[in-house]
Amino acid sequence: MELYEAINARRSIRDFTDEAIPREVLSRIVGTAYQAPANDHFRDWHYIIVTDKATMRNVIAGVPQNLTVKDVDAMTFISDPVQKASYQIAVPKQYQMLIGAAAVIIPLMKKKADVLHPRDLSDLNCFASVWCGIEHVWLAAAAEGYGCNLRIPRGNEESIARKALGFPETYMIPCFIGIGRPAPDAVRTEQIEVNLEKQIHWNQF
Ligand SMILES: Cc1cc2nc3c(=O)[nH]c(=O)nc-3n(C[C@H](O)[C@H](O)[C@H](O)COP(=O)(O)O)c2cc1C
């Protein structure tokens, strides 16, 4: 698939078939992360690819399983109806979209600065870099005909995953990525319309 096609095909996928993904394909997809730009040139990220369901269950044991569309009503920062609809699709699926995936991919970022209390933007460079790689993974998955979702770990979700996977305290998880073959009826959220004429500026704001 051509790059622009993959970019346009990429959507968050939270409903999958039972199809497994061959190991070499998962390696190829995750390997693209290491072509991403990196602030310090090291690309010393690690990725853990979990395909074993029992391990998956242990890794995501902290992800809420009983959220419903009603929980979206309590999210007072949501104002736009398209945004609200996207949360109504996503929120109840946070656990299912990971456990129902062919694999859960866990990127690991070395903590080189206190990203939760940065002194300035450059303290967030390691975080920004790992995200560049995550987007490569998403696009490579789309190019291979697969779909991804992601969840940002909250509360004790990271420590539960650390215990299940045995990675050291010096690494943090920026997100969990669920990957698989999109189900024929996989829901794709309606997109907010962006007016490029208004949002892309030439020479001045
Ligand atoms: C930084 C970031 C955090 C996100 N967190 C979550 C999340 O916790 N759960 C989830 O289901 N989707 C999450 N998403 C996916 C967004 O909901 C999704 O990308 C957005 O609604 C646009 O839809 P699309 O990906 O289908 O184009 C996140 C995306 C980004 C970039």
Ligand as a Chemical Component Dictionary entry (heavy atoms), coordinates in Angstrom:
data_LIG
# 
_chem_comp.id                   LIG 
_chem_comp.type                 NON-POLYMER 
_chem_comp.pdbx_formal_charge   0 
_chem_comp.three_letter_code    LIG 
# 
loop_
_chem_comp_atom.comp_id 
_chem_comp_atom.atom_id 
_chem_comp_atom.alt_atom_id 
_chem_comp_atom.type_symbol 
_chem_comp_atom.charge 
_chem_comp_atom.model_Cartn_x 
_chem_comp_atom.model_Cartn_y 
_chem_comp_atom.model_Cartn_z 
_chem_comp_atom.pdbx_ordinal 
LIG C1  C1  C 0 -2.386  10.479 22.693 1  
LIG C2  C2  C 0 -3.602  9.649  22.347 2  
LIG C3  C3  C 0 -4.302  9.039  23.367 3  
LIG C4  C4  C 0 -5.407  8.214  23.065 4  
LIG N1  N1  N 0 -6.012  7.520  24.078 5  
LIG C5  C5  C 0 -6.938  6.593  23.766 6  
LIG C6  C6  C 0 -7.465  5.726  24.785 7  
LIG O1  O1  O 0 -7.040  5.750  25.959 8  
LIG N2  N2  N 0 -8.435  4.859  24.405 9  
LIG C7  C7  C 0 -8.888  4.763  23.124 10 
LIG O2  O2  O 0 -9.765  3.930  22.858 11 
LIG N3  N3  N 0 -8.400  5.547  22.144 12 
LIG C8  C8  C 0 -7.435  6.449  22.433 13 
LIG N4  N4  N 0 -6.901  7.240  21.430 14 
LIG C9  C9  C 0 -7.392  7.109  20.048 15 
LIG C10 C10 C 0 -8.286  8.279  19.711 16 
LIG O3  O3  O 0 -9.522  8.143  20.364 17 
LIG C11 C11 C 0 -8.495  8.323  18.179 18 
LIG O4  O4  O 0 -7.238  8.361  17.549 19 
LIG C12 C12 C 0 -9.312  9.541  17.748 20 
LIG O5  O5  O 0 -10.625 9.448  18.242 21 
LIG C13 C13 C 0 -9.378  9.674  16.220 22 
LIG O6  O6  O 0 -9.976  8.529  15.663 23 
LIG P1  P1  P 0 -9.204  7.636  14.601 24 
LIG O7  O7  O 0 -7.936  7.117  15.266 25 
LIG O8  O8  O 0 -10.138 6.531  14.268 26 
LIG O9  O9  O 0 -8.878  8.495  13.420 27 
LIG C14 C14 C 0 -5.823  8.064  21.715 28 
LIG C15 C15 C 0 -5.114  8.713  20.693 29 
LIG C16 C16 C 0 -4.001  9.471  20.999 30 
LIG C17 C17 C 0 -3.217  10.106 19.874 31 
# 
loop_
_chem_comp_bond.comp_id 
_chem_comp_bond.atom_id_1 
_chem_comp_bond.atom_id_2 
_chem_comp_bond.value_order 
_chem_comp_bond.pdbx_ordinal 
LIG C1  C2  SING 1  
LIG C2  C3  SING 2  
LIG C2  C16 DOUB 3  
LIG C3  C4  DOUB 4  
LIG C4  N1  SING 5  
LIG C4  C14 SING 6  
LIG N1  C5  DOUB 7  
LIG C5  C6  SING 8  
LIG C5  C8  SING 9  
LIG C6  O1  DOUB 10 
LIG C6  N2  SING 11 
LIG N2  C7  SING 12 
LIG C7  O2  DOUB 13 
LIG C7  N3  SING 14 
LIG N3  C8  DOUB 15 
LIG C8  N4  SING 16 
LIG N4  C9  SING 17 
LIG N4  C14 SING 18 
LIG C9  C10 SING 19 
LIG C10 O3  SING 20 
LIG C10 C11 SING 21 
LIG C11 O4  SING 22 
LIG C11 C12 SING 23 
LIG C12 O5  SING 24 
LIG C12 C13 SING 25 
LIG C13 O6  SING 26 
LIG O6  P1  SING 27 
LIG P1  O7  DOUB 28 
LIG P1  O8  SING 29 
LIG P1  O9  SING 30 
LIG C14 C15 DOUB 31 
LIG C15 C16 SING 32 
LIG C16 C17 SING 33 
# 
